[in-house]
C-alpha cells in the first residue's frame, strides 16, 4: 500500500499524510472516471493507461482536435500529456497519425518507434494496436491487417480495428474485401449508439463502393454523411468524382465550386487548390481537365519540384506525353536527387520507354529510400515487381 500512496512506512503513524495521499488518489480517480464518460462507450475500457486527470484531459482534447482534423492542436495536446507521463503509449498513438496526416512522416515514424519501444507494459490490445501502427510505417498492409485481426480476436467490437483493416485492403486495391470491414464500423457504432466522428469512415467506404461500381450505395452514403459533416472537403471531393464518372457535369461543377470556395476561405494556396482539382479530375476520368489544372500549378509555382513531379507523373502514367514527362521529372530531380517519389516517376517513365534494366535500378533505389524514410506504397511495389519480372524474362 505504501508504494501506491507515495508514502514511507513511518507515514502510517502520521495520519494526515496518509489522509492527504488517499484523498488525492480518490479525487484523481473520480475525475478520470468522470472524464471517461466523454469517451465513446466502445473505447472506455481501454483508457486505463493514466490516473492523472490532467493527462487524461489532454488526451481527450487531443482526440477531439484530431477528429476535427486540427492536427497541429492535437499534436500539442498529446505532447502536453507526454510532458506529464513521458512513456504514455496512448499519447504516442495520438501523435503518430497527427503527424502522419500533416505529411510529417519522419515525426510519425519516430513516434511509432517510441510507442513500440514503450509498449511492454501496455494491455494486449494496446500492444497489438502499437504493432499495427508500427507496421503501417515500417512494414506492409498485410502486417497491419494481421495485428488488427488479432485485436478483434480479443474484442470484436473494436471499430478502430475494422477501420484499419479496411484501409489496408483499400491500399492493396482489394476493395471488395474492404467493404465488409468498413461497413462493420457503422454497424457497431449504431449498435452502441455512438456517432461516427471521423469523416474518413464515410469516404473510405464510399471509395470502396465507387471502385466496385456500386454508385447508388456510394451516393446514398454521402447524403448520409452530409448531415453529420457539413462542407467536409473530402466528402465534397468524393461527390464531385462520383458526378464526373456518372457524366453529371453540372452537378460536378457545383460540388467543385463549393470545394474551391471552402479551400480559399481556409487560406489554402492557389497552387495547392489547382493540384487538388487535378487529382479530382484524374479520379473522375477527365484527364484533359486534370492536365490543365496540374499545368496551372506550374504557372503559379514554376520552380517547385513537387509541382513538376505531379504533372510528370500524370503525363507518364497515363501516357499523355511521355517525353515531356521525362523532361519534367529530370528537372525535379535536379532539385532533389534522392526523393523517392521523384525517382519512382522517373523509373516508371524509363519502363514505359522500354529501358527495363535502367528502370529496375531506379525503381529499386526509389523503393529502398521510400521504406527508409516514408512508408509502403502499393502502386510503387507493383511497378517494381513488373520491372523485376520483365528484366528476369530477358535473361
N, C-alpha and C positions, 0 to 999 in steps of 0.2 A: 504493500500500500504506500510505503514512504516514497518509492520512486515515482508513483503515479501522481502524488500530490506535491511533488517537488520539495520535500522536507527531509530532515535527518531524523534519526531515531529519537534524539532527545526532544524533538518538537512535540512528541506525544505529551510531554509534561507542560507544554506551553499552549494552552487550549486556543488562544486567539489566533496563533499561527495556523493551526490545523483548521480552525473555522474559516479563516480567510481563504486558504487554499481550496477547501471543499466548496465554499461559496462561489469562487471563481470558476471552478470546474463545472459546477451545476449551472451557473449563469451561462457560460460559453456553450454548454451542451444544449440548453433550451433555445438559445439564439440560433445556433446552427440548425436545430430541428425545425425552427420556425422558418428559416431561410430555405430549407429543403422543400417546403410547400410550394415554392416558386418553380421548382423543377418539375418537368413533366413526370407523371406517375410511372411511366415506363422506365425512367432512369434513376429514380430516387434511391434505390438500394445500392447503387454503385458510386455514391458520393460520400464515402466514409474515409477518404484519404486525409482529411484535415479536421481538427477540432477547434481551429481558430475562427471565430466569427468574422474577423476582418479578412482573412484569407478566403473564406467561403464567399464573402460579399464580392471580392474582386473576381472570383471565379464566375459568379452569376453575371456580373456586369460585363465581363469579357465575352461570355456566351451570348448575352443579349446584343452586344455590339456586333459580334460575329454574324448573327442571324440577319442583322440589318446591313451586312456587308461593309460595315465600318471597320475594316481590318486593322487600320492604324490604331484606333482606340482600343480595339480588342487586344492587340499586342501589348499595349501599355498596361492594361488591366492584368493580363497574365504575368507580365514582368513584375508588377507590384506584388502579386501572390508569391512569386518566386523569391522576392526580397524577404518575405516572411518565412517561407519554407523553401530553401534552395533545392531540395530534392523532390518537390511535389510533381509527380508524374502527370496528374490531370492538367496542371498549368502548362506543362510542356506539350501535352497533347493539344492544348488550345493554341499554343504558339506555332506549332508545325503548319497547320492549314492557314493560319492568319498570315504567315509569311509566304506560304506557297501560293495563296490566292492573289498576292500582290506581285508575284513573279520573282520574289527573292528566294530562289532555290537554294542558294548557299546557306542562308539562315535556316530555311526549312530543314535541310539535310543535317545541319549542325544540331538543331533541337531534337530531331528524330533520333540521332545517335545518342544524345544525352538522355532522352527518355528511355531508350533501350538499355543504357548502362545503369539507370537508376530504378529499373522495374523489378528488381529481385524480390522486394517486399510487397509488391502490388498484389491485388487479388488476381485470381486466374484469368478472369475476363479482362481486367485492365492490362495484364501482361500480354494476352493474345492481341488486344487492340493495338498495343505498342508495337508488337511484332508485325501486325498488318500494316501500320503506318511506316514502319522501317522498310518493309518490303516494297511499299509504294515508291520510296525514294531510292532504295538501293537494290531492289530485286525486280520481279516481274508481276504482272497481273495474276498469273497463276498462283503465285505465293500469297498474294493479297487475298485471293478467294479462299485458299486453304485455311489461313488463320481466322478469317471471319466465319467460315463454316464451323470451325472448332468452337467459336464463341456461341454459335447457335445450338451446338450440342449441349451447352450448359444452360442457356436461356433462349428459347425460340421466339421470344417477344422483343428481341433487340433490333429495333428498326435500323439503327446505325449500321449493323452488320449486313442486313439485306441491301441497304443503300450502297455500301461499298462493293458488295458483290456485283450488284447491278452495274455500277460504274466500271468495274473491271471487265465485265462482259462487253460493255459498250466500247471500251478501249481495244478489246480484241475483235471488235466488229461482229460479235455474236449477239445481235440484237434480239433474236428470238429467245435466247437464254436470259437476257437482261430483263425482259418484260415481267415474268412472274416474280422475280426478286423485287423489282421496284413497285409492282402492284401490292406486294405484301406490306410495304411501308404504309400505304394508305389503309389497307385492311386492318392492320394492328392499331394504327392511330385512331381509326373510327371506333374500334372495339374499346379502347381505353378512354375515349372521349377527349383525345389530345388533338390540338390543331397542328397542321403541317406548317412549321415555322421557317422552312427553307425552300425558296422558290425553285432551286435546282432539283428538288424531288419531282416537280412538275415538268421541268424542261428535259430532264434525263429520260423520264418515261415518255414524254412527247416525242423526243428524238427517236426513241426505240420504236414507237408506233410508226413514225414517219419512215424510217428505214425499212420497215416491213410492209409498207404500203397501206397501213391502217389509218387513213387520213381522217375518217369520220370520228374515230376514237380520239385522235390527236386533237382535232378541233374542239370536241366536247370537253376534253381535259383542260385546254387553255381557257375556255369560257368559265370553267370552274375556278381556275387559278386567278383569273381577273378579279373575282370577288374578294379574294384574300390579298393579292398583291397588285395594287393599283399602280399602273405606269411602271411596272417592272421591266427594265430594258431587255432582259434575257427572254422573258415571255413574249414581249412585243417582237423581238427579233425572230423567234421561232414562228410566230404567227405570220410574219412577213414572208419567211421562207416557204411556209405551207401555201400561202396565197400565190406566190410565184410559181411553185411547182404545179399548182392546180389551174394556172392560167388566169387567175383573178387579178389582173393588173391594177385595176382601180383600188381594190381592197389592199393590195400590197403597197401601193403608193401611200395610202392613208396610214398604214402601220409605220412605214419608213419615215413619213413626215413627223409622226409622234416620236419616233426613235431619235431622229436628228434634233428635234426641239428639246427633248429631255437631256440629251448629251450636251448640247450647247448651254443649257441652263446650269449644268453642273460645272461648266468651265473646261470641258474636255477640248483639247486642241483640235483644230480643223483637220489636220493630217490624220490624227487618230480616228476621227469620225469617218473620214473618207476610207481609211483602211478597214474599219468595221463594216462599212457599206460594201466594200469589195468582198469581204468574207461572206456577207449575207447573200449577195448576188451569185457568188460562186456556189454556195449551198443550194440556192434556188435554181441553178442550172442556166443562169443568164450570164454567160461568160463575157459577152461583149460589154455589158454594163460593169461586170467585175473588173475587167481590164481598164475600163475608163476611170473607175474610182481609184484603182491602185496607181494609175499614171498620175492622177491628181495629187496623190501623196508625195510623189517625187517632184512635182512642180512646187509644192509647198515646202518640202524639205529635201532639196536636191543632193545634199551631202550625206544623207542618212543611209548607212549601210543596211539598216533594218528595212527601210522602205525599198531599197534596191532588191533585197532578197525576196520580199513579199511579191513584187511584180515578177521577178525572175522565176520564182517557183511556179507561179500561175502559168507563165509563158512556156516553161519547160514541161511541167507535169501534165498540162492539158494540150501540149504540143501546138501552141498557138504561134510561137515564133522562137524556135529553138536557138538560133544564132544570137538573137538579141538577148535572150535569157542568159546565155552563157557569157556574153559581154558584161551584162549587169552583175552577175554573181562574181566575176573576176574583179570588178571594181569594189564590190562589197568586201571581198577577201583581202584586198589591199589595205583596208581599214582594220580588219580583224581576222587575221590569217588562221587563227586556231578556234574560230567559232564553230561549234559542232553543227548548228543549224545551217550555216552558210556552206559548210563542207558537204552536208547532205544534199543540198540543192545542186552543187557542182557535180557530185557523184552521180546523181540521178540524170543530170544532163549528159555527162560522159557516156552513161549506159545507153541513153536514147540515141546517142551519136554512133553507137556500135563500138566504142572504145572500152571493151569489157574489163580488161586487166587493170587499166588505169582507174576505171570506175570502182572496181573492187577495192583497190588500195585507198582511194579517197573515202569511200563509204565505210571501210573498216576503221580508218582514222577518226571519222566523224562519230562512229558508234562508240569507240573507246573513250573519246573525250566526253561524249554525252553521258555515259554511265559513270564517269569520274566526277563530272560537275553538275549534271542535270538529272534526268531520270529516263526510264524506259519509254520508247515511242514505238508503237506497233507498226506504223507505216514505214519508219526507218528500218525496223527489223526485217520487214518483208522485202524491202528494196535490197538490203544487204544479202539476204538469203537468195534472192533471184540472181544477184551478181555472182555469188559463190557457185551456184548451180550451173550458170552459163559458162563460167571460166572452167569449171571442172569438166564439163561436157566437151570442151575444145581440146582437152589434153589427150 
